[in-house]
């Protein structure tokens, strides 16, 4: 076969990756593995080379490792130009240029966007800047919070009982630090796993000495004369003295730099097709801009072709590899990214894992084990089919229920099991909160069907309906 200009462009040319974290690195490595020989530029707003984030709320806070020791292992040398410590500030799709905050412009033939998310800050900037107030997302965040916990604070306040907030509370108790958790919903993890599981999570908190306060909001943080946080005030009129506050209110997707670019990007993420190609604001797919990781919104056939935004480690890797493959392939050789969401958390000595989209479920059945024993499997149902599953210290069942989700198996599960207990004889309401009440701790966000965000109403991270919303278009 003759070597064409298109073939040469696929193998050579200029590829720019915006986002130098997990998805960006794995995408770049895949490009090289698949024979890309052209110039490769990695742009990242942090000064650090790619590192792993999950250990920041687990091992780093427990003193079992350091935030500085979380560098991602390299599968191969990517021979790239690294532009670290400078953020992307704009995109010119017509000129094929990424604009940087330092005034530079980086040309590309193909672009991979993997800018991920950042921690949602405390809404009052002056209060958020008090000494002792933290968020946890970056390596620097993790190192600073670990140092403050090492100093032995009298009391830590965690605002938000999603997965990250719960892991921080768990680390505090394991270190013997007094901790209060404030959650505006009725229980921890309800936005992600519903009230039935949230009740179990609440018991875990309290059994491990956490001062858990639910159905309450923090209305203000108070500092002393030196600018250090000293107290928090709550919506019920009470106050709490604390010298460390961790704001864990979910995440914001890093898309602001694309405002005015013409790309289909907004607070919910960047819309792309199943092959990771980005949509423009008219809903037309681009052929030179690809998206991967937490910032991507892509349709999923198992969940009604709704656009899903997934804050999952495994999804970031898989989607980046698919995007890189498709960037170098002709249309007939491209493949879809169909990742079944999967997530895990470790808190209070319990391993919690989920698969599918539990937040779509209207019912839940405890199919194995017992909630009282903190060792069980819960299966979620929606419109007569299995839509998700969660396990507490019972992960051996997770792969089986992933297969049930992929096969669109009926719900309730029609088969008896060797481990079925009396509480698993019939489904229960999954008890997700009212969609109008935001909750913390999202890992999967359903965001409708429109590839462009201009007609969508943004809701805070963690605000997800218990059933698929109507087409907003």
CORRABEL-V189534 format. One record per pair of residues at least 24 apart in sequence whose ideal C-beta (glycine too) atoms are under 8 Angstrom apart, sorted by the first residue. I is the first residue (numbers start at 1). GAP is how many residues later the second one is. D is the distance in whole Angstrom. If there is no record, write none. Layout:
BEGIN
i: <I I>
gap: <GAP GAP>
d: <D D>
END
This chain:
BEGIN
i: <9 10 10 10 10 11 11 11 11 11 12 12 12 13 13 13 13 14 14 14 14 14 14 14 15 15 15 15 15 15 15 15 15 16 16 16 16 16 16 16 16 16 16 17 17 17 17 17 17 17 18 18 18 18 18 18 18 18 19 19 19 19 19 19 19 19 19 19 20 20 20 20 20 20 21 21 21 21 21 21 22 22 22 22 22 22 22 22 22 23 23 23 23 23 23 23 23 23 24 24 24 24 24 24 25 25 25 25 26 26 26 26 26 26 27 27 27 27 27 27 27 28 28 28 28 29 29 29 29 30 30 30 30 31 31 31 31 32 32 32 32 33 33 34 34 34 35 36 38 39 40 40 40 40 41 41 41 41 41 42 42 42 42 42 42 43 43 43 43 43 43 44 44 44 44 45 45 45 45 46 46 46 46 46 47 47 48 48 49 49 51 53 53 54 56 56 56 56 56 56 57 57 57 57 57 57 58 58 58 60 60 60 61 61 61 61 61 61 61 61 61 62 62 62 63 63 63 66 66 67 67 67 67 67 67 68 68 70 70 87 88 88 89 90 90 90 90 91 91 91 91 92 93 93 93 93 93 93 96 108 109 110 110 110 110 111 111 111 112 112 112 112 112 112 112 113 113 113 113 113 113 113 114 114 114 114 114 114 115 115 115 115 115 115 116 116 116 116 116 116 117 117 117 117 117 117 117 118 118 118 119 119 119 119 119 120 120 120 120 120 120 120 121 122 122 122 122 124 124 127 127 127 127 128 128 130 130 130 130 130 130 131 131 131 131 131 132 132 132 132 132 133 133 133 133 134 134 134 134 135 135 135 136 136 136 136 137 145 145 148 149 149 149 152 153 153 153 153 154 154 154 154 155 155 155 155 155 155 155 156 156 156 156 156 156 157 157 157 157 157 157 157 157 157 158 158 158 158 159 159 159 159 159 159 159 160 160 160 160 160 160 161 161 161 161 161 161 161 161 161 161 161 162 162 162 162 162 162 162 162 162 162 162 163 163 163 163 163 163 163 164 164 165 165 165 165 166 166 166 166 166 167 167 167 168 168 169 169 169 170 170 170 170 173 173 173 173 178 178 179 179 180 180 180 180 180 180 181 181 181 181 181 182 182 182 182 182 182 183 183 183 183 183 183 184 184 184 184 184 184 184 184 185 185 185 185 185 185 186 186 186 187 188 188 188 189 190 190 190 190 191 191 191 191 191 191 191 191 191 191 191 192 192 192 192 192 192 192 192 193 193 193 193 193 194 194 194 194 194 194 194 194 194 195 195 195 195 196 196 196 196 196 196 197 197 197 198 200 200 200 204 204 204 204 205 207 208 221 248 248 249 249 249 250 250 250 250 250 250 251 251 251 251 252 253 253 253 254 255 263 264 264 264 265 266 266 266 266 266 267 267 268 268 268 268 268 268 268 268 269 269 269 269 269 269 270 270 270 271 271 271 271 271 271 271 272 272 272 273 273 274 274 274 274 274 274 275 275 275 275 275 275 276 276 276 276 276 277 279 279 280 281 281 282 283 283 283 290 290 290 291 292 292 292 292 292 293 293 297 297 298 299 300 301 302 302 302 302 302 303 303 303 303 303 304 305 306 306 306 306 306 307 307 307 307 307 307 308 308 308 308 308 308 309 309 309 310 310 310 310 310 311 311 311 311 312 312 312 312 312 312 314 314 315 315 315 340 340 340 341 341 342 342 343 343 350 350 350 351 351 351 351 352 352 352 353 353 353 353 354 354 354 354 354 355 355 355 355 355 355 355 356 356 356 356 356 356 356 356 357 357 357 357 358 358 358 358 358 358 359 359 359 359 359 359 359 360 360 360 360 360 360 361 361 361 361 361 362 362 362 362 363 363 363 363 363 363 364 364 364 364 365 365 365 365 365 365 365 366 366 366 366 367 367 367 367 367 368 368 368 368 368 368 368 369 369 369 370 370 371 377 379 379 379 379 380 380 381 381 381 382 382 384 384 385 385 385 386 386 386 387 430 432 432 432 433 435 435 435 435 435 437 438 438 439 448 448 449>
gap: <100 26 318 319 320 24 25 26 27 317 24 25 26 25 26 96 97 24 25 27 93 94 95 96 24 25 26 93 94 95 96 97 312 24 25 27 82 90 91 92 94 95 96 24 25 26 63 94 95 97 25 70 80 93 94 95 96 97 24 25 93 94 95 96 97 235 274 276 24 26 29 30 62 64 29 30 32 93 95 272 28 30 31 50 271 291 294 295 298 91 93 269 270 271 293 294 296 297 26 88 90 268 269 296 25 47 49 53 49 290 291 294 295 298 85 87 265 293 294 296 297 50 52 84 296 45 46 47 49 290 291 294 295 47 293 296 297 44 45 46 47 42 43 290 291 294 293 292 71 42 38 39 40 41 39 40 42 65 67 36 38 39 40 41 42 40 43 45 55 57 63 38 39 40 41 40 41 42 43 38 39 92 93 94 37 38 36 91 33 35 88 84 260 259 80 81 82 83 85 86 79 85 107 110 111 114 109 113 288 82 83 86 81 84 85 88 106 107 110 111 114 109 112 113 83 87 112 77 80 72 73 74 75 76 79 71 75 69 72 170 27 169 168 167 168 170 171 166 167 170 172 169 168 169 170 187 193 196 192 180 179 178 179 180 217 177 178 179 178 179 180 208 211 212 215 157 165 176 177 178 179 182 177 178 179 181 202 206 138 139 140 142 178 180 137 138 177 178 179 200 134 135 136 137 177 178 194 133 134 136 128 129 130 132 133 127 129 130 131 132 340 341 126 37 99 125 127 96 97 93 94 96 102 93 119 91 93 97 98 99 115 92 95 96 97 98 96 97 111 112 113 88 96 112 114 110 111 112 113 111 112 113 28 32 110 112 114 99 101 96 26 28 95 25 24 89 90 91 24 87 88 89 24 25 85 86 87 88 89 24 86 87 88 89 90 24 25 61 75 83 85 87 88 89 24 87 88 90 59 73 86 87 88 89 90 87 88 89 90 280 281 24 26 27 28 40 44 51 53 87 279 280 26 27 29 30 86 88 277 278 279 280 300 26 29 180 182 184 278 280 84 277 81 83 275 276 35 39 179 181 275 178 179 180 78 80 36 41 178 38 176 177 178 35 36 37 175 31 33 31 32 30 31 32 33 60 62 24 29 30 31 32 31 34 35 36 50 52 29 30 31 32 33 257 30 31 32 33 253 254 255 256 29 30 248 252 254 255 28 29 247 27 24 26 253 252 241 242 243 249 168 241 242 247 248 249 250 251 271 272 273 162 166 167 249 250 251 252 270 161 165 166 185 197 164 165 167 170 186 236 237 238 272 235 236 237 238 168 182 232 233 234 235 167 181 193 233 171 174 192 143 144 146 170 143 141 140 24 192 193 191 211 212 190 191 192 210 211 212 43 60 191 210 209 41 42 56 41 40 26 187 188 189 188 186 187 188 190 192 186 191 29 39 41 177 179 185 188 190 25 26 27 28 40 178 25 26 27 26 27 36 179 180 181 182 24 25 26 25 26 24 25 27 62 63 64 47 51 59 60 61 62 43 46 47 50 61 49 172 173 172 171 173 170 167 168 169 33 36 37 32 24 27 28 30 31 26 27 150 154 39 150 38 37 36 38 103 104 106 54 57 84 143 165 164 144 140 141 142 143 162 139 140 141 142 143 144 33 49 136 137 138 139 135 136 138 29 31 133 134 135 131 132 133 134 27 29 30 31 131 132 25 28 24 26 27 62 65 66 102 103 56 60 100 101 24 42 43 40 41 42 44 38 39 40 37 38 42 45 34 35 36 37 89 33 34 35 43 46 47 50 24 30 31 32 33 45 46 49 30 31 87 89 29 30 31 32 72 86 29 73 85 87 105 106 107 27 28 86 106 107 108 26 27 69 71 105 67 68 104 105 48 49 64 65 66 67 63 64 65 66 46 47 48 59 61 62 63 55 57 58 62 30 46 50 53 57 26 29 49 51 52 53 56 25 50 52 51 53 52 24 25 32 33 34 31 50 30 31 46 29 85 26 27 24 25 26 24 25 27 24 36 32 33 34 33 28 29 30 31 34 26 24 25 24 24 25 24>
d: <6 8 5 8 8 6 6 6 7 7 8 6 4 5 8 4 7 6 5 7 6 5 5 8 7 5 7 7 7 5 7 7 7 8 5 7 6 6 8 4 8 5 7 7 5 7 8 8 5 6 5 5 6 7 7 5 7 6 7 7 8 6 3 4 6 8 7 7 3 7 7 6 7 6 5 8 8 7 6 8 6 7 7 6 7 7 5 7 8 4 7 5 3 8 4 7 7 4 7 7 4 8 8 7 4 6 8 8 8 7 5 4 6 8 5 6 6 4 7 6 5 5 6 8 8 7 5 6 6 7 5 4 7 8 5 7 7 6 8 5 7 8 7 7 6 5 7 6 8 7 6 7 4 7 6 5 6 6 8 8 5 7 5 7 8 5 7 6 7 7 7 8 7 5 7 7 7 4 8 7 7 6 7 8 5 4 7 6 7 7 5 7 8 6 6 8 8 7 7 4 6 8 5 4 6 7 6 7 6 5 8 5 7 7 6 6 8 7 4 8 8 5 6 7 7 7 7 7 7 5 7 8 4 4 6 7 6 6 8 7 7 5 5 6 8 8 7 7 6 4 7 7 6 5 7 8 8 7 7 8 7 5 8 7 5 7 5 7 5 8 6 8 6 7 7 6 7 7 7 5 8 7 7 5 5 7 8 6 8 4 7 8 8 5 8 6 6 5 6 8 4 6 5 6 5 7 7 7 6 6 7 8 8 6 8 8 4 5 6 5 7 6 7 8 7 5 8 7 7 7 4 7 8 8 7 6 4 6 7 4 8 8 8 5 4 7 5 4 6 5 6 6 5 5 7 7 7 5 7 7 5 7 6 7 6 7 7 8 7 6 6 6 7 7 6 8 5 4 7 8 8 6 7 7 7 7 5 7 8 7 7 8 4 7 7 8 7 8 5 6 4 7 5 7 7 8 5 6 5 8 7 7 5 6 7 7 4 5 7 4 7 8 8 4 7 8 8 7 8 8 6 7 7 7 7 7 6 7 8 4 2 7 6 7 7 8 5 8 5 7 5 7 7 4 6 7 7 7 7 5 8 6 7 5 5 7 7 5 8 7 8 4 5 5 5 6 7 8 8 6 7 7 4 8 7 6 7 6 6 7 5 7 5 6 7 5 8 7 7 7 5 8 7 7 8 7 7 5 8 7 7 8 7 7 6 7 4 7 5 6 7 6 7 8 8 6 8 7 5 6 7 8 7 8 3 6 5 6 4 7 6 7 7 6 5 6 6 8 8 7 6 8 8 6 7 8 7 6 8 4 5 5 8 7 3 7 7 5 7 6 8 6 5 7 6 6 8 5 7 7 7 5 6 7 7 8 5 6 7 8 6 8 7 6 7 6 6 3 5 7 7 8 5 7 7 5 7 6 7 7 5 5 7 7 8 3 7 7 7 7 4 6 8 6 7 5 6 7 7 8 5 6 4 5 7 6 6 6 5 8 6 8 4 7 8 6 7 5 7 7 6 6 8 4 6 7 7 5 5 7 6 7 6 6 4 6 6 7 4 7 8 5 6 7 8 5 6 4 7 6 7 7 4 4 8 4 6 6 6 8 6 8 7 7 7 7 7 7 7 6 7 8 7 8 6 7 5 7 6 6 6 8 5 6 7 8 7 7 7 6 7 6 7 7 4 6 7 5 7 6 8 7 5 8 8 8 6 6 6 6 8 7 6 5 7 8 6 6 6 7 5 8 7 5 8 6 6 6 8 7 6 6 7 7 6 7 5 5 6 7 7 4 8 8 7 5 8 6 6 5 7 7 7 6 3 6 8 7 4 6 5 5 7 7 4 7 6 8 8 8 6 6 7 5 8 7 5 7 7 7 7 6 5 6 5 8 7 7 6 6 6 7 8 4 7 6 6 7 6 8 4 8 5 7 6 7 5 7 7 5 4 8 8 6 6 7 5 6 6 6 4 7 8 7 5 6 7 5 7 7 7 8 7 8 6 8 6 3 6 6 7 7 6 6 7 6 5 7 5 7 7 7 8 8 4 8 7 7 4 7 8 8 6 4 7 5 8 6>
END
